[in-house]
Amino acid sequence: MATFLIDGGYFVGRFQKHNYSKNKRKNMNWWMDNFKSGNCSKEEMLENCKRIFEYDLTYLHMKMEDMGEMDKVIICYDGIFGRRGRGKIYKNYKKNRAGINATKHKGIDVRDKIRNIGINPDNLRLDWESKYDANKEADDLLAELSIRHLRRGEKVVVMSKDSDLYQILNWHENIRLHDFTKEITKEIVYEKTGLPCENYVDWKSLSGDSSDNIPGMNGIGPAKAKKIIEEYGELDNIPNEYFMKDGVYYREKILDYKKIITLPFKGN
């Protein structure tokens, strides 16, 4: 039996697919448009949107069953101001997604989208729970809850597509990670990076993360970052000359990126 912690960002992706997929025939957007134009009743629209959403819950439940028996299920949602803490350290954090400074960013609460189709996001299934903090990102909630349950001696399964969570595999033998398609193991992380999980945060701080708009060290990509970490073990051991590029000293920036990537976020 394990506690399953689910990244609510899963539903963001599902709503995007349901509303904007190439096959628009009778997706959520199709039903909502028909309701707005008077071609179906509100009840019919909600019934069909719920039916579509239920497919996602069924798939999610099936993937959880693949990972073992469930003692508890907790959905963790992104806070609408969750990016601001990291944005105080690096103002362009996730700017590629929002288009604005992270300290000014106000996110979209996916729970509102779920409510709009007549479903309670805090009780997606009868025995499922939820966690939300307006000032935290979902991966921080996932990390905090993982630590709490591990300290109780419980087994934990985290489900998320966020690669920042690869670092949790180094925390304890009782924690597992799944990306909604397959289980992510230490061996898979090693295949991706060429390094063990304990080096993942330092490696990513150097090489950067395009999905979160973190540039890493100018001139150092994944392969070179791997070689540097292999030679020196961790960021603190890397000689200063590695952090000089075109007359700019990058060590403090790289350490800031490490603060941003490390879970759970400790603030500035």
C-alpha positions as a LaTeX table, in Angstrom:
\begin{tabular}{lrrr}
\hline
Residue & $x$ (\AA) & $y$ (\AA) & $z$ (\AA) \\
\hline
Met1 & 0.00 & 0.00 & 0.00 \\
Ala2 & 1.29 & 3.47 & $-0.86$ \\
Thr3 & 0.26 & 7.11 & $-0.77$ \\
Phe4 & $-0.17$ & 8.37 & $-4.34$ \\
Leu5 & 0.63 & 12.05 & $-4.93$ \\
Ile6 & $-0.66$ & 13.34 & $-8.27$ \\
Asp7 & 0.49 & 16.47 & $-10.09$ \\
Gly8 & $-2.65$ & 18.45 & $-10.92$ \\
Gly9 & $-0.84$ & 19.74 & $-13.99$ \\
Tyr10 & $-1.95$ & 16.50 & $-15.61$ \\
Phe11 & $-5.40$ & 18.02 & $-16.00$ \\
Val12 & $-4.02$ & 21.19 & $-17.59$ \\
Gly13 & $-2.67$ & 19.07 & $-20.42$ \\
Arg14 & $-5.87$ & 17.08 & $-20.71$ \\
Phe15 & $-8.04$ & 20.21 & $-20.98$ \\
Gln16 & $-5.73$ & 21.55 & $-23.69$ \\
Lys17 & $-6.14$ & 18.33 & $-25.62$ \\
His18 & $-9.90$ & 18.19 & $-25.18$ \\
Asn19 & $-10.40$ & 21.82 & $-26.18$ \\
Tyr20 & $-7.86$ & 22.27 & $-28.96$ \\
Ser21 & $-7.23$ & 18.85 & $-30.48$ \\
Lys22 & $-7.27$ & 18.56 & $-34.28$ \\
Asn23 & $-10.25$ & 16.26 & $-34.06$ \\
Lys24 & $-12.73$ & 18.78 & $-32.67$ \\
Arg25 & $-15.74$ & 16.59 & $-33.26$ \\
Lys26 & $-17.55$ & 16.39 & $-29.96$ \\
Asn27 & $-14.64$ & 17.33 & $-27.70$ \\
Met28 & $-15.30$ & 19.60 & $-24.70$ \\
Asn29 & $-14.97$ & 22.74 & $-26.78$ \\
Trp30 & $-17.48$ & 21.38 & $-29.30$ \\
Trp31 & $-20.07$ & 20.76 & $-26.60$ \\
Met32 & $-19.50$ & 24.16 & $-24.98$ \\
Asp33 & $-19.83$ & 25.93 & $-28.33$ \\
Asn34 & $-23.05$ & 24.06 & $-29.07$ \\
Phe35 & $-24.45$ & 25.05 & $-25.69$ \\
Lys36 & $-23.54$ & 28.71 & $-26.27$ \\
Ser37 & $-25.20$ & 28.66 & $-29.69$ \\
Gly38 & $-28.33$ & 27.03 & $-28.28$ \\
Asn39 & $-27.89$ & 23.69 & $-30.04$ \\
Cys40 & $-27.83$ & 21.66 & $-26.82$ \\
Ser41 & $-28.95$ & 22.12 & $-23.24$ \\
Lys42 & $-26.63$ & 22.95 & $-20.37$ \\
Glu43 & $-27.39$ & 19.55 & $-18.87$ \\
Glu44 & $-26.40$ & 17.79 & $-22.09$ \\
Met45 & $-23.21$ & 19.84 & $-22.36$ \\
Leu46 & $-22.18$ & 19.12 & $-18.76$ \\
Glu47 & $-23.05$ & 15.44 & $-19.06$ \\
Asn48 & $-20.79$ & 15.03 & $-22.09$ \\
Cys49 & $-17.93$ & 17.11 & $-20.66$ \\
Lys50 & $-18.06$ & 14.99 & $-17.50$ \\
Arg51 & $-18.02$ & 11.85 & $-19.63$ \\
Ile52 & $-14.90$ & 13.03 & $-21.45$ \\
Phe53 & $-13.21$ & 14.02 & $-18.18$ \\
Glu54 & $-14.08$ & 10.64 & $-16.68$ \\
Tyr55 & $-11.96$ & 8.98 & $-19.37$ \\
Asp56 & $-8.95$ & 10.86 & $-17.98$ \\
Leu57 & $-9.72$ & 9.80 & $-14.42$ \\
Thr58 & $-10.13$ & 6.19 & $-15.53$ \\
Tyr59 & $-6.79$ & 6.28 & $-17.35$ \\
Leu60 & $-5.12$ & 7.86 & $-14.32$ \\
His61 & $-6.60$ & 5.24 & $-12.00$ \\
Met62 & $-5.41$ & 2.48 & $-14.33$ \\
Lys63 & $-1.84$ & 3.83 & $-14.28$ \\
Met64 & $-1.95$ & 4.08 & $-10.49$ \\
Glu65 & $-3.05$ & 0.45 & $-10.28$ \\
Asp66 & $-0.01$ & $-0.48$ & $-12.38$ \\
Met67 & 2.15 & 0.94 & $-9.56$ \\
Gly68 & 0.48 & $-1.05$ & $-6.78$ \\
Glu69 & $-2.24$ & $-0.76$ & $-4.17$ \\
Met70 & $-3.40$ & 2.70 & $-3.10$ \\
Asp71 & $-3.72$ & 3.64 & 0.55 \\
Lys72 & $-4.40$ & 7.32 & $-0.17$ \\
Val73 & $-4.60$ & 9.57 & $-3.25$ \\
Ile74 & $-3.83$ & 13.30 & $-3.05$ \\
Ile75 & $-4.05$ & 15.67 & $-6.04$ \\
Cys76 & $-1.64$ & 18.63 & $-5.77$ \\
Tyr77 & $-2.59$ & 21.75 & $-7.72$ \\
Asp78 & $-0.42$ & 24.70 & $-8.80$ \\
Gly79 & $-1.02$ & 27.90 & $-6.83$ \\
Ile80 & $-1.96$ & 30.95 & $-8.90$ \\
Phe81 & 1.04 & 32.83 & $-7.43$ \\
Gly82 & 3.26 & 29.74 & $-7.21$ \\
Arg83 & 5.92 & 31.06 & $-9.61$ \\
Arg84 & 6.53 & 34.29 & $-7.75$ \\
Gly85 & 8.92 & 32.93 & $-5.12$ \\
Arg86 & 11.30 & 31.57 & $-7.73$ \\
Gly87 & 10.70 & 34.69 & $-9.81$ \\
Lys88 & 12.27 & 36.80 & $-7.06$ \\
Ile89 & 15.48 & 34.86 & $-7.63$ \\
Tyr90 & 15.27 & 34.71 & $-11.43$ \\
Lys91 & 12.73 & 37.08 & $-12.99$ \\
Asn92 & 12.56 & 35.17 & $-16.29$ \\
Tyr93 & 11.55 & 31.91 & $-14.64$ \\
Lys94 & 8.95 & 30.23 & $-16.90$ \\
Lys95 & 8.65 & 33.44 & $-18.90$ \\
Asn96 & 8.53 & 31.26 & $-22.02$ \\
Arg97 & 5.11 & 30.07 & $-20.81$ \\
Ala98 & 3.58 & 33.21 & $-19.30$ \\
Gly99 & 5.29 & 35.87 & $-21.39$ \\
Ile100 & 5.72 & 38.08 & $-18.32$ \\
Asn101 & 8.01 & 38.50 & $-15.32$ \\
Ala102 & 7.41 & 35.62 & $-12.89$ \\
Thr103 & 7.08 & 38.02 & $-9.94$ \\
Lys104 & 4.01 & 39.53 & $-11.64$ \\
His105 & 2.61 & 36.26 & $-12.92$ \\
Lys106 & $-0.84$ & 35.12 & $-11.87$ \\
Gly107 & $-1.53$ & 31.63 & $-13.08$ \\
Ile108 & $-4.72$ & 29.98 & $-14.20$ \\
Asp109 & $-6.27$ & 27.74 & $-11.57$ \\
Val110 & $-7.13$ & 24.48 & $-13.33$ \\
Arg111 & $-9.61$ & 23.76 & $-10.55$ \\
Asp112 & $-11.86$ & 26.45 & $-12.06$ \\
Lys113 & $-11.92$ & 24.57 & $-15.36$ \\
Ile114 & $-12.89$ & 21.40 & $-13.53$ \\
Arg115 & $-15.64$ & 23.21 & $-11.63$ \\
Asn116 & $-16.96$ & 24.65 & $-14.89$ \\
Ile117 & $-17.90$ & 21.17 & $-16.07$ \\
Gly118 & $-19.71$ & 20.43 & $-12.82$ \\
Ile119 & $-17.03$ & 18.41 & $-11.02$ \\
Asn120 & $-15.56$ & 19.12 & $-7.59$ \\
Pro121 & $-11.74$ & 19.32 & $-8.07$ \\
Asp122 & $-11.16$ & 18.65 & $-4.38$ \\
Asn123 & $-13.03$ & 15.35 & $-4.53$ \\
Leu124 & $-12.47$ & 13.91 & $-8.02$ \\
Arg125 & $-13.20$ & 10.46 & $-6.70$ \\
Leu126 & $-14.97$ & 9.54 & $-3.49$ \\
Asp127 & $-11.81$ & 8.79 & $-1.49$ \\
Trp128 & $-9.38$ & 11.18 & $-3.20$ \\
Glu129 & $-8.07$ & 14.30 & $-1.45$ \\
Ser130 & $-6.46$ & 17.49 & $-2.73$ \\
Lys131 & $-3.86$ & 20.06 & $-1.68$ \\
Tyr132 & $-3.59$ & 23.67 & $-2.80$ \\
Asp133 & $-1.50$ & 26.64 & $-1.71$ \\
Ala134 & $-1.84$ & 29.86 & $-3.70$ \\
Asn135 & 1.88 & 30.61 & $-3.22$ \\
Lys136 & 3.33 & 27.20 & $-4.09$ \\
Glu137 & 3.79 & 25.22 & $-7.25$ \\
Ala138 & 2.45 & 21.69 & $-7.42$ \\
Asp139 & 5.90 & 20.11 & $-7.44$ \\
Asp140 & 6.68 & 21.78 & $-4.10$ \\
Leu141 & 3.51 & 20.32 & $-2.60$ \\
Leu142 & 4.42 & 16.94 & $-4.06$ \\
Ala143 & 7.89 & 17.17 & $-2.53$ \\
Glu144 & 6.69 & 18.37 & 0.88 \\
Leu145 & 4.06 & 15.66 & 1.14 \\
Ser146 & 6.54 & 13.03 & $-0.02$ \\
Ile147 & 8.93 & 13.96 & 2.78 \\
Arg148 & 6.11 & 13.94 & 5.34 \\
His149 & 4.87 & 10.48 & 4.38 \\
Leu150 & 8.36 & 9.01 & 4.04 \\
Arg151 & 9.18 & 10.18 & 7.57 \\
Arg152 & 6.15 & 8.24 & 8.75 \\
Gly153 & 7.63 & 5.12 & 7.20 \\
Glu154 & 5.09 & 5.03 & 4.38 \\
Lys155 & 5.63 & 4.18 & 0.74 \\
Val156 & 5.05 & 7.00 & $-1.74$ \\
Val157 & 4.30 & 7.09 & $-5.47$ \\
Val158 & 4.54 & 10.49 & $-7.19$ \\
Met159 & 2.93 & 10.94 & $-10.59$ \\
Ser160 & 4.16 & 13.90 & $-12.64$ \\
Lys161 & 5.71 & 14.76 & $-16.01$ \\
Asp162 & 7.96 & 17.37 & $-14.36$ \\
Ser163 & 11.56 & 16.22 & $-14.72$ \\
Asp164 & 12.57 & 18.31 & $-11.67$ \\
Leu165 & 11.05 & 15.48 & $-9.66$ \\
Tyr166 & 13.77 & 13.07 & $-10.81$ \\
Gln167 & 15.70 & 14.28 & $-7.77$ \\
Ile168 & 13.23 & 12.65 & $-5.37$ \\
Leu169 & 14.37 & 9.18 & $-6.41$ \\
Asn170 & 17.52 & 9.83 & $-4.40$ \\
Trp171 & 15.60 & 10.54 & $-1.19$ \\
His172 & 14.56 & 7.07 & $-0.07$ \\
Glu173 & 14.04 & 3.54 & $-1.34$ \\
Asn174 & 10.31 & 3.85 & $-0.53$ \\
Ile175 & 9.60 & 6.52 & $-3.16$ \\
Arg176 & 8.73 & 5.89 & $-6.80$ \\
Leu177 & 7.99 & 8.18 & $-9.75$ \\
His178 & 5.65 & 7.80 & $-12.72$ \\
Asp179 & 5.19 & 10.25 & $-15.62$ \\
Phe180 & 1.60 & 9.16 & $-16.48$ \\
Thr181 & 2.98 & 6.89 & $-19.19$ \\
Lys182 & 5.66 & 4.82 & $-17.50$ \\
Glu183 & 7.59 & 4.50 & $-14.26$ \\
Ile184 & 10.73 & 6.64 & $-14.05$ \\
Thr185 & 13.52 & 4.74 & $-12.31$ \\
Lys186 & 17.05 & 5.66 & $-11.28$ \\
Glu187 & 18.25 & 3.67 & $-14.27$ \\
Ile188 & 16.15 & 5.77 & $-16.65$ \\
Val189 & 17.50 & 8.99 & $-15.12$ \\
Tyr190 & 21.03 & 7.65 & $-15.59$ \\
Glu191 & 20.27 & 6.83 & $-19.24$ \\
Lys192 & 19.01 & 10.39 & $-19.79$ \\
Thr193 & 21.85 & 12.22 & $-18.02$ \\
Gly194 & 24.73 & 9.77 & $-17.70$ \\
Leu195 & 24.78 & 10.55 & $-13.98$ \\
Pro196 & 23.17 & 9.10 & $-10.84$ \\
Cys197 & 20.12 & 10.83 & $-9.33$ \\
Glu198 & 22.12 & 12.49 & $-6.56$ \\
Asn199 & 23.84 & 14.62 & $-9.23$ \\
Tyr200 & 20.67 & 15.56 & $-11.08$ \\
Val201 & 20.09 & 19.02 & $-9.57$ \\
Asp202 & 23.70 & 20.15 & $-10.06$ \\
Trp203 & 23.72 & 18.79 & $-13.62$ \\
Lys204 & 20.48 & 20.57 & $-14.49$ \\
Ser205 & 21.67 & 23.82 & $-12.88$ \\
Leu206 & 24.67 & 23.80 & $-15.22$ \\
Ser207 & 23.01 & 22.53 & $-18.38$ \\
Gly208 & 19.76 & 24.50 & $-18.01$ \\
Asp209 & 16.10 & 23.65 & $-18.45$ \\
Ser210 & 14.33 & 25.06 & $-21.50$ \\
Ser211 & 10.87 & 24.06 & $-20.21$ \\
Asp212 & 11.28 & 26.39 & $-17.21$ \\
Asn213 & 13.33 & 28.98 & $-19.15$ \\
Ile214 & 16.43 & 28.36 & $-17.01$ \\
Pro215 & 19.46 & 29.00 & $-19.26$ \\
Gly216 & 22.14 & 27.23 & $-17.23$ \\
Met217 & 25.78 & 28.09 & $-17.84$ \\
Asn218 & 26.50 & 29.82 & $-21.13$ \\
Gly219 & 28.46 & 27.43 & $-23.36$ \\
Ile220 & 27.80 & 24.33 & $-21.25$ \\
Gly221 & 25.26 & 21.84 & $-22.55$ \\
Pro222 & 24.13 & 18.51 & $-21.10$ \\
Ala223 & 27.19 & 16.53 & $-22.26$ \\
Lys224 & 29.75 & 19.03 & $-20.98$ \\
Ala225 & 27.84 & 19.46 & $-17.72$ \\
Lys226 & 28.00 & 15.68 & $-17.27$ \\
Lys227 & 31.78 & 15.66 & $-17.71$ \\
Ile228 & 32.25 & 18.51 & $-15.24$ \\
Ile229 & 30.05 & 16.85 & $-12.60$ \\
Glu230 & 31.85 & 13.54 & $-13.14$ \\
Glu231 & 35.18 & 15.25 & $-12.53$ \\
Tyr232 & 34.27 & 17.47 & $-9.57$ \\
Gly233 & 31.25 & 15.75 & $-8.02$ \\
Glu234 & 29.18 & 18.84 & $-7.18$ \\
Leu235 & 28.88 & 22.55 & $-7.92$ \\
Asp236 & 30.77 & 23.66 & $-4.82$ \\
Asn237 & 33.87 & 21.77 & $-5.97$ \\
Ile238 & 34.01 & 23.22 & $-9.49$ \\
Pro239 & 36.92 & 25.70 & $-9.97$ \\
Asn240 & 36.02 & 29.34 & $-10.55$ \\
Glu241 & 37.45 & 29.39 & $-14.07$ \\
Tyr242 & 34.59 & 27.22 & $-15.28$ \\
Phe243 & 32.18 & 30.00 & $-14.34$ \\
Met244 & 33.92 & 32.73 & $-16.37$ \\
Lys245 & 32.53 & 33.35 & $-19.85$ \\
Asp246 & 33.19 & 36.43 & $-21.97$ \\
Gly247 & 34.24 & 38.36 & $-18.88$ \\
Val248 & 31.08 & 37.43 & $-16.95$ \\
Tyr249 & 31.23 & 35.45 & $-13.69$ \\
Tyr250 & 28.34 & 32.97 & $-13.52$ \\
Arg251 & 28.82 & 31.05 & $-10.27$ \\
Glu252 & 26.20 & 33.00 & $-8.30$ \\
Lys253 & 23.71 & 32.67 & $-11.15$ \\
Ile254 & 24.23 & 28.91 & $-11.30$ \\
Leu255 & 23.75 & 28.64 & $-7.54$ \\
Asp256 & 20.52 & 30.62 & $-7.93$ \\
Tyr257 & 19.35 & 28.17 & $-10.58$ \\
Lys258 & 20.10 & 25.36 & $-8.13$ \\
Lys259 & 17.87 & 27.04 & $-5.53$ \\
Ile260 & 15.09 & 27.20 & $-8.11$ \\
Ile261 & 15.43 & 23.56 & $-9.18$ \\
Thr262 & 15.86 & 22.04 & $-5.71$ \\
Leu263 & 12.64 & 20.63 & $-4.22$ \\
Pro264 & 10.85 & 21.68 & $-2.19$ \\
Phe265 & 11.61 & 25.35 & $-2.84$ \\
Lys266 & 13.04 & 27.00 & 0.27 \\
Gly267 & 12.44 & 30.60 & $-0.78$ \\
Asn268 & 15.02 & 33.28 & $-1.29$ \\
\hline
\end{tabular}
